[in-house]
Amino acid sequence: MHTPPEVYWILGSLLAAASLGSVIGFVLSRRYPLHPSVENLNARIRSWWMMIVIGGGALLAGRIAILLLFAFISFLTLREFVTQVPVRRADHSALFVCFFLALPVQYVLIGIQWYGLFSIWIPVYCFLALAVVAALFTDTERFLDRTAATQWGLILCVYCISHIPALMTLRIPGYANRAPLLMVFVVLIAQVSDILQYVWGKLLGRHKLLPALSPSKTVEGLVGGILSATVFGALLWRITPFAPWQAGLMAFLIAVLGFLGGMVMSAIKRDRGIKDWSHLIEGHGGMLDRMDSLCFSAPVFFHLTRYFFSRE
């Protein structure tokens, strides 16, 4: 797979931003030693370095590396999800199907570009098979809760996330060999929207949005973050097959859906009595804490792009 030159520019910009953040973090740590907020900021910056290097390395390495990276991300997020939901011994076979059949087959289907089966493998065949496998063990205690949790985790962590590398399968006129840029676009907008919602919330936040789900979210932060991400997406139109207004509209949808996805995942965490899905990523929580917005935005972005811009 040919690496578009824009990928180098974007990675260079991200590394420059991370370098600037590291300098600011260092200065703040010298001025305010052992301050919790400063330590948290530096932990987040170190994690961003790791994510940029790993993600950028996969982009430069090519298609197989990208598929392997997202398959591994799906594995980690699914593992985080199932550790926080009710699971009994009778569910082990269903979980085996999730991790060692449904997940790898989903990414193989993307690799061979079999859209027809990729789009229904999990929501149809695996969805039904998981209930059958669980029922075979005749453990009926909380059967509906356990089966629904397993199915929900598989849909979110494998099916939804797999739509990010699936963008490489799209055949868009005048956009040959540039599909990796679509992945960069959707991931970048989702993450930038999260960051800008946090920044605007700290600067202008006065009115709590949904305190029962996310005490730090404010109306001002949400509006400022989504509008800023929309403008940012419109400015990135050259790396997409979209016109500037289309890129802005897509960015708006990604930001809104990302917020909704984050709220749904926060509701699940509150139900389970946890703050983060895990402590895998320093300063950020778990892998699912970083991917929650993409669980909702990536599938919609994929299908809108395929329907309106692909020649398939």
Backbone torsions as a table, in degrees:
resi	resn	phi	psi	omega
1	MET	NA	126.6	179.0
2	HIS	-72.6	133.0	179.0
3	THR	-88.3	117.5	179.0
4	PRO	-61.0	142.7	-179.0
5	PRO	-61.3	-26.6	179.5
6	GLU	-62.3	-27.3	178.8
7	VAL	-60.3	-40.6	179.9
8	TYR	-64.8	-40.5	179.2
9	TRP	-64.8	-42.4	-179.1
10	ILE	-66.8	-45.2	179.0
11	LEU	-63.5	-39.2	177.1
12	GLY	-62.1	-40.3	179.0
13	SER	-66.4	-41.1	179.1
14	LEU	-65.5	-40.6	178.0
15	LEU	-65.7	-37.7	177.7
16	ALA	-65.1	-42.0	178.1
17	ALA	-63.9	-41.3	178.4
18	ALA	-65.5	-37.1	177.9
19	SER	-64.2	-43.8	177.6
20	LEU	-62.1	-42.7	178.0
21	GLY	-61.4	-38.7	179.2
22	SER	-64.9	-39.5	178.4
23	VAL	-64.4	-46.5	178.9
24	ILE	-61.4	-43.5	178.9
25	GLY	-61.6	-39.2	179.2
26	PHE	-64.8	-44.9	179.7
27	VAL	-61.8	-44.6	-179.9
28	LEU	-64.5	-37.1	-179.4
29	SER	-68.1	-31.3	176.9
30	ARG	-75.1	-33.1	-178.5
31	ARG	-81.4	-37.0	-179.6
32	TYR	-125.2	72.7	-176.9
33	PRO	-62.5	136.9	176.7
34	LEU	64.5	16.0	176.1
35	HIS	-73.2	127.2	-174.9
36	PRO	-55.8	-42.3	-178.2
37	SER	-65.4	-39.1	179.6
38	VAL	-68.8	-41.4	178.2
39	GLU	-63.3	-39.5	177.8
40	ASN	-65.5	-40.6	177.7
41	LEU	-60.1	-47.0	-179.2
42	ASN	-66.2	-34.9	176.0
43	ALA	-63.5	-42.3	178.3
44	ARG	-63.7	-41.0	-179.9
45	ILE	-64.6	-42.3	177.6
46	ARG	-60.6	-39.5	179.0
47	SER	-67.7	-38.5	177.7
48	TRP	-62.7	-38.0	174.9
49	TRP	-56.9	-47.7	-178.6
50	MET	-61.6	-45.5	-177.2
51	MET	-67.7	-38.4	178.8
52	ILE	-65.6	-44.1	-178.3
53	VAL	-65.7	-44.9	-178.7
54	ILE	-68.6	-48.0	179.4
55	GLY	-64.0	-43.4	178.4
56	GLY	-64.9	-39.3	177.8
57	GLY	-61.7	-40.5	178.1
58	ALA	-65.3	-41.1	178.7
59	LEU	-60.7	-42.0	-178.4
60	LEU	-75.0	-29.2	-177.9
61	ALA	-74.6	-26.7	175.7
62	GLY	117.6	-173.6	-169.1
63	ARG	-60.8	-45.4	-177.9
64	ILE	-64.8	-41.6	179.2
65	ALA	-62.6	-38.9	178.4
66	ILE	-64.0	-45.4	178.7
67	LEU	-61.4	-43.8	179.6
68	LEU	-64.4	-39.3	179.7
69	LEU	-62.8	-47.5	-177.5
70	PHE	-73.3	-29.3	173.3
71	ALA	-64.1	-40.0	178.1
72	PHE	-67.8	-39.1	176.6
73	ILE	-62.3	-43.3	177.1
74	SER	-61.0	-40.8	178.2
75	PHE	-60.7	-46.6	-178.3
76	LEU	-65.8	-44.2	-178.5
77	THR	-67.3	-39.1	178.1
78	LEU	-65.4	-39.0	177.8
79	ARG	-63.0	-43.1	177.8
80	GLU	-62.6	-40.6	-178.2
81	PHE	-64.8	-49.4	-173.8
82	VAL	-71.1	-21.4	177.1
83	THR	-73.8	-13.0	-177.5
84	GLN	-109.9	6.1	-180.0
85	VAL	-118.5	159.2	-178.3
86	PRO	-65.6	121.1	-179.9
87	VAL	-132.2	135.1	176.8
88	ARG	-117.3	170.2	-178.6
89	ARG	-56.3	-35.0	-179.0
90	ALA	-66.9	-15.1	-179.1
91	ASP	-87.5	-5.9	-174.3
92	HIS	-62.4	-36.8	179.3
93	SER	-66.8	-40.3	177.7
94	ALA	-64.5	-39.3	178.3
95	LEU	-67.9	-35.4	175.6
96	PHE	-60.2	-42.3	177.9
97	VAL	-61.3	-41.9	-179.4
98	CYS	-61.8	-51.1	-172.4
99	PHE	-78.0	-37.2	-168.7
100	PHE	-114.7	2.7	173.3
101	LEU	-128.7	-59.8	-176.2
102	ALA	-61.9	-47.5	-176.4
103	LEU	-63.9	-56.7	-178.2
104	PRO	-62.6	-38.5	179.9
105	VAL	-63.5	-38.9	179.1
106	GLN	-57.2	-44.4	-177.6
107	TYR	-77.5	-29.3	173.4
108	VAL	-64.6	-41.8	178.6
109	LEU	-61.4	-37.0	175.0
110	ILE	-67.2	-41.4	-179.4
111	GLY	-61.2	-37.2	179.2
112	ILE	-93.6	4.5	174.5
113	GLN	59.6	42.3	177.2
114	TRP	-95.6	81.1	-175.5
115	TYR	-61.4	-41.6	-175.9
116	GLY	-55.1	-41.5	179.4
117	LEU	-87.8	-35.1	177.8
118	PHE	-55.6	-39.8	-174.6
119	SER	-74.2	-18.3	-177.3
120	ILE	-123.6	-6.1	-176.2
121	TRP	-55.0	-50.3	-178.5
122	ILE	-84.0	-51.2	-175.6
123	PRO	-69.1	-14.3	177.6
124	VAL	-111.9	-69.0	-172.3
125	TYR	-67.7	-50.0	-178.6
126	CYS	-70.3	-36.3	178.8
127	PHE	-56.7	-45.8	179.4
128	LEU	-74.0	-40.1	-176.8
129	ALA	-64.3	-36.6	-178.8
130	LEU	-62.3	-41.4	178.7
131	ALA	-65.2	-39.6	179.5
132	VAL	-65.5	-46.8	-179.3
133	VAL	-61.0	-43.0	179.0
134	ALA	-64.8	-39.1	-178.3
135	ALA	-68.6	-28.0	-178.6
136	LEU	-61.2	-23.3	-177.8
137	PHE	-91.9	2.5	171.0
138	THR	50.4	28.9	172.8
139	ASP	-95.9	101.2	-171.6
140	THR	-93.3	-2.6	-179.8
141	GLU	-66.6	119.9	-178.5
142	ARG	51.9	36.5	-175.9
143	PHE	-59.2	-45.4	-178.0
144	LEU	-64.3	-43.7	179.7
145	ASP	-61.8	-46.3	-176.1
146	ARG	-67.2	-44.4	-178.1
147	THR	-67.4	-42.8	179.1
148	ALA	-62.9	-39.1	179.0
149	ALA	-63.9	-42.2	178.6
150	THR	-64.2	-44.8	179.4
151	GLN	-64.3	-42.6	-179.9
152	TRP	-62.5	-42.3	178.1
153	GLY	-63.4	-41.2	179.7
154	LEU	-65.0	-42.1	179.1
155	ILE	-63.1	-48.9	-176.4
156	LEU	-67.6	-52.2	-167.8
157	CYS	-82.5	-25.6	-179.6
158	VAL	-110.6	-58.7	-175.0
159	TYR	-62.5	-51.0	-176.7
160	CYS	-67.2	-47.0	-178.2
161	ILE	-65.5	-32.4	-178.5
162	SER	-65.4	-14.6	177.7
163	HIS	-70.3	-15.2	177.4
164	ILE	-70.1	-57.4	176.3
165	PRO	-67.5	-21.6	178.0
166	ALA	-63.5	-18.8	176.4
167	LEU	-60.2	-24.1	178.7
168	MET	-67.8	-17.5	-177.3
169	THR	-86.1	-9.9	-176.3
170	LEU	-73.1	138.8	177.6
171	ARG	-110.3	99.5	-175.2
172	ILE	-109.3	124.0	-179.7
173	PRO	-55.4	132.2	179.4
174	GLY	74.9	11.2	-176.5
175	TYR	-130.2	27.0	-177.1
176	ALA	-62.5	138.6	176.6
177	ASN	64.7	15.6	-179.8
178	ARG	-117.1	9.1	-177.3
179	ALA	-56.7	-33.8	177.8
180	PRO	-56.8	-25.6	180.0
181	LEU	-68.2	-28.6	176.0
182	LEU	-65.9	-38.2	176.2
183	MET	-64.2	-43.9	177.8
184	VAL	-59.5	-41.7	-177.9
185	PHE	-61.8	-52.8	-174.8
186	VAL	-67.9	-39.5	179.3
187	VAL	-68.1	-43.8	-177.5
188	LEU	-64.6	-44.4	-179.6
189	ILE	-64.3	-43.2	-179.6
190	ALA	-61.6	-43.6	-178.3
191	GLN	-73.2	-41.1	179.0
192	VAL	-63.8	-39.2	177.6
193	SER	-60.5	-44.3	177.7
194	ASP	-59.1	-46.0	-178.2
195	ILE	-64.6	-45.1	-177.5
196	LEU	-69.0	-32.8	174.9
197	GLN	-63.0	-38.9	177.6
198	TYR	-66.0	-45.2	-177.7
199	VAL	-64.5	-49.8	179.8
200	TRP	-63.8	-34.4	177.4
201	GLY	-63.7	-40.7	178.6
202	LYS	-68.9	-36.4	-176.6
203	LEU	-78.0	-44.1	-171.1
204	LEU	-123.9	-5.0	-172.4
205	GLY	-60.7	123.6	177.6
206	ARG	-128.4	-33.1	-173.1
207	HIS	-111.1	118.9	179.0
208	LYS	-64.5	140.1	-176.8
209	LEU	-90.1	-64.3	179.6
210	LEU	-137.1	74.6	-173.3
211	PRO	-59.2	-27.8	180.0
212	ALA	-69.5	-26.5	-179.3
213	LEU	-98.1	-47.7	-177.1
214	SER	-142.9	97.1	-175.1
215	PRO	-59.6	-25.0	-176.6
216	SER	-86.3	-11.7	-177.9
217	LYS	-77.0	134.5	177.5
218	THR	-126.2	159.2	177.9
219	VAL	-62.1	-43.4	-178.6
220	GLU	-64.5	-39.8	178.6
221	GLY	-64.5	-42.3	179.8
222	LEU	-63.4	-50.9	-178.2
223	VAL	-63.1	-47.2	-179.9
224	GLY	-62.9	-41.1	-179.4
225	GLY	-66.6	-43.9	-178.9
226	ILE	-67.3	-44.0	179.5
227	LEU	-64.8	-41.1	179.0
228	SER	-65.0	-41.7	178.1
229	ALA	-65.1	-34.3	177.8
230	THR	-64.1	-46.3	177.6
231	VAL	-63.2	-43.1	179.3
232	PHE	-60.8	-41.8	178.3
233	GLY	-64.3	-40.4	178.1
234	ALA	-62.8	-36.3	178.8
235	LEU	-69.2	-21.7	179.7
236	LEU	-91.8	14.4	-172.9
237	TRP	-58.8	-27.1	-177.1
238	ARG	-67.9	-19.7	178.7
239	ILE	-93.0	3.7	-178.5
240	THR	-119.1	171.0	172.9
241	PRO	-86.9	12.1	-173.6
242	PHE	-99.2	155.9	166.6
243	ALA	-72.6	163.2	-178.6
244	PRO	-53.8	-43.4	-178.8
245	TRP	-68.5	-32.7	177.7
246	GLN	-69.9	-40.5	177.6
247	ALA	-63.0	-40.0	176.9
248	GLY	-63.9	-41.7	179.6
249	LEU	-65.9	-42.0	177.2
250	MET	-62.4	-41.8	178.8
251	ALA	-63.7	-39.2	177.2
252	PHE	-59.9	-46.2	179.6
253	LEU	-64.3	-41.8	178.5
254	ILE	-60.3	-44.2	-178.6
255	ALA	-65.9	-44.2	-179.4
256	VAL	-65.4	-47.8	180.0
257	LEU	-65.7	-34.3	176.3
258	GLY	-62.9	-42.1	176.8
259	PHE	-62.1	-45.1	-179.7
260	LEU	-63.5	-40.7	177.2
261	GLY	-62.3	-42.1	178.1
262	GLY	-62.5	-37.5	179.0
263	MET	-67.0	-42.1	179.0
264	VAL	-62.5	-45.0	-179.7
265	MET	-67.4	-32.4	175.0
266	SER	-65.7	-37.7	178.1
267	ALA	-63.0	-39.9	178.2
268	ILE	-65.1	-41.8	-179.8
269	LYS	-64.9	-40.8	178.4
270	ARG	-63.9	-38.5	177.6
271	ASP	-61.8	-36.2	-179.3
272	ARG	-88.2	-5.3	177.2
273	GLY	74.6	33.6	-179.9
274	ILE	-125.5	156.6	177.8
275	LYS	-92.9	-42.2	180.0
276	ASP	-128.9	157.4	180.0
277	TRP	-70.1	-31.0	175.1
278	SER	-166.1	-169.6	176.9
279	HIS	-120.9	33.6	-175.5
280	LEU	-66.8	-41.9	-175.4
281	ILE	-107.8	117.5	-175.4
282	GLU	-56.8	124.5	177.0
283	GLY	82.9	-9.7	-176.0
284	HIS	-118.2	-16.7	-174.4
285	GLY	95.4	-134.1	-178.4
286	GLY	-97.2	175.6	177.2
287	MET	-62.3	-37.5	-179.8
288	LEU	-68.7	-26.5	175.0
289	ASP	-65.8	-28.6	178.7
290	ARG	-88.0	-24.1	-175.1
291	MET	-100.8	-4.2	-172.0
292	ASP	-59.5	-38.6	-179.9
293	SER	-68.7	-31.9	-179.7
294	LEU	-75.8	-22.0	178.3
295	CYS	-59.7	-33.2	179.7
296	PHE	-94.4	-38.7	-172.7
297	SER	-80.0	-35.2	-174.9
298	ALA	-62.9	-47.4	-179.8
299	PRO	-62.5	-41.6	-179.5
300	VAL	-66.0	-43.6	178.4
301	PHE	-60.8	-43.0	179.5
302	PHE	-59.4	-50.6	-173.7
303	HIS	-72.7	-33.8	174.5
304	LEU	-64.8	-42.8	179.1
305	THR	-65.4	-42.3	179.8
306	ARG	-64.8	-41.7	-175.5
307	TYR	-70.9	-42.6	-172.3
308	PHE	-95.8	-20.8	-171.7
309	PHE	-123.8	-20.8	-178.8
310	SER	-84.7	152.3	179.6
311	ARG	-90.9	3.8	179.9
312	GLU	-75.1	NA	NA
